[in-house]
Amino acid sequence: MAASVTTVASTLEAQLWELAIRIQQAELAITTDRPNNIQTSVDTENKLVSITFSAPAVFSVSSAGALVATPAVYLP
């Protein structure tokens, strides 16, 4: 399990941005086969922050026949 992250932002939106930056930093720390599953961009002209995230997942079928997607760990 990943270590918990303490955020300092006072809104949920700002906390999401903090987490996105932390995930980017963790990806950049990987030296071989570096993943690029999260991208952030800042549009100062329109006052927007955009975050795109893709997570590898494991798919299975539950006993009730429902499709279950579980994000797979990809960061150390």
C-alpha positions as a Markdown table, in Angstrom:
| # | Residue | x | y | z |
|---|---|---|---|---|
| 1 | Met | 0.0 | 0.0 | 0.0 |
| 2 | Ala | 1.2 | 3.5 | -0.8 |
| 3 | Ala | 2.2 | 5.9 | 1.9 |
| 4 | Ser | -0.5 | 8.4 | 2.9 |
| 5 | Val | -0.1 | 11.9 | 1.6 |
| 6 | Thr | -0.9 | 15.0 | 3.7 |
| 7 | Thr | -2.1 | 17.9 | 1.6 |
| 8 | Val | -2.1 | 21.5 | 2.7 |
| 9 | Ala | -4.8 | 22.9 | 0.3 |
| 10 | Ser | -8.1 | 23.9 | 1.8 |
| 11 | Thr | -10.4 | 22.8 | -1.1 |
| 12 | Leu | -10.9 | 19.4 | -2.6 |
| 13 | Glu | -10.0 | 20.7 | -6.0 |
| 14 | Ala | -6.7 | 22.0 | -4.8 |
| 15 | Gln | -6.0 | 18.8 | -3.0 |
| 16 | Leu | -6.6 | 16.9 | -6.2 |
| 17 | Trp | -4.0 | 19.1 | -7.9 |
| 18 | Glu | -1.5 | 18.5 | -5.1 |
| 19 | Leu | -2.0 | 14.7 | -5.5 |
| 20 | Ala | -1.5 | 14.9 | -9.2 |
| 21 | Ile | 1.8 | 16.7 | -8.8 |
| 22 | Arg | 2.9 | 14.1 | -6.2 |
| 23 | Ile | 2.0 | 11.3 | -8.6 |
| 24 | Gln | 4.0 | 13.1 | -11.3 |
| 25 | Gln | 7.0 | 13.4 | -9.0 |
| 26 | Ala | 6.8 | 9.6 | -8.2 |
| 27 | Glu | 6.7 | 8.8 | -11.9 |
| 28 | Leu | 9.7 | 11.0 | -12.5 |
| 29 | Ala | 11.6 | 9.2 | -9.8 |
| 30 | Ile | 11.5 | 5.9 | -11.8 |
| 31 | Thr | 14.6 | 5.7 | -13.9 |
| 32 | Thr | 13.8 | 2.7 | -16.2 |
| 33 | Asp | 10.6 | 2.2 | -18.1 |
| 34 | Arg | 9.1 | 5.4 | -16.6 |
| 35 | Pro | 5.3 | 5.5 | -16.8 |
| 36 | Asn | 3.5 | 8.6 | -17.9 |
| 37 | Asn | 0.0 | 8.0 | -16.6 |
| 38 | Ile | -0.7 | 11.5 | -15.3 |
| 39 | Gln | -0.4 | 14.8 | -17.0 |
| 40 | Thr | -1.2 | 18.2 | -15.7 |
| 41 | Ser | -1.4 | 21.5 | -17.5 |
| 42 | Val | -2.0 | 25.1 | -16.4 |
| 43 | Asp | -3.9 | 27.5 | -18.6 |
| 44 | Thr | -3.3 | 30.9 | -17.0 |
| 45 | Glu | -5.2 | 32.8 | -19.6 |
| 46 | Asn | -8.4 | 30.9 | -18.9 |
| 47 | Lys | -7.6 | 30.2 | -15.2 |
| 48 | Leu | -7.8 | 26.4 | -15.6 |
| 49 | Val | -5.8 | 23.5 | -14.3 |
| 50 | Ser | -6.3 | 20.3 | -16.3 |
| 51 | Ile | -5.4 | 16.8 | -15.0 |
| 52 | Thr | -5.5 | 13.6 | -17.0 |
| 53 | Phe | -4.8 | 10.3 | -15.3 |
| 54 | Ser | -4.8 | 6.7 | -16.6 |
| 55 | Ala | -4.4 | 3.8 | -14.2 |
| 56 | Pro | -3.6 | 0.2 | -15.1 |
| 57 | Ala | -6.3 | -2.1 | -13.9 |
| 58 | Val | -7.1 | -5.7 | -13.3 |
| 59 | Phe | -10.5 | -6.8 | -14.4 |
| 60 | Ser | -12.5 | -9.7 | -12.9 |
| 61 | Val | -16.1 | -10.9 | -12.7 |
| 62 | Ser | -17.7 | -11.1 | -9.3 |
| 63 | Ser | -19.8 | -14.0 | -8.0 |
| 64 | Ala | -22.9 | -11.9 | -9.0 |
| 65 | Gly | -21.6 | -11.6 | -12.6 |
| 66 | Ala | -20.6 | -7.9 | -12.3 |
| 67 | Leu | -17.4 | -6.6 | -13.9 |
| 68 | Val | -15.0 | -5.4 | -11.3 |
| 69 | Ala | -12.1 | -3.1 | -12.1 |
| 70 | Thr | -9.3 | -2.8 | -9.6 |
| 71 | Pro | -6.5 | -0.3 | -10.2 |
| 72 | Ala | -3.1 | -2.0 | -10.3 |
| 73 | Val | -0.1 | -0.7 | -8.4 |
| 74 | Tyr | 2.4 | 0.8 | -10.8 |
| 75 | Leu | 4.5 | 3.1 | -8.6 |
| 76 | Pro | 7.0 | 1.9 | -6.1 |
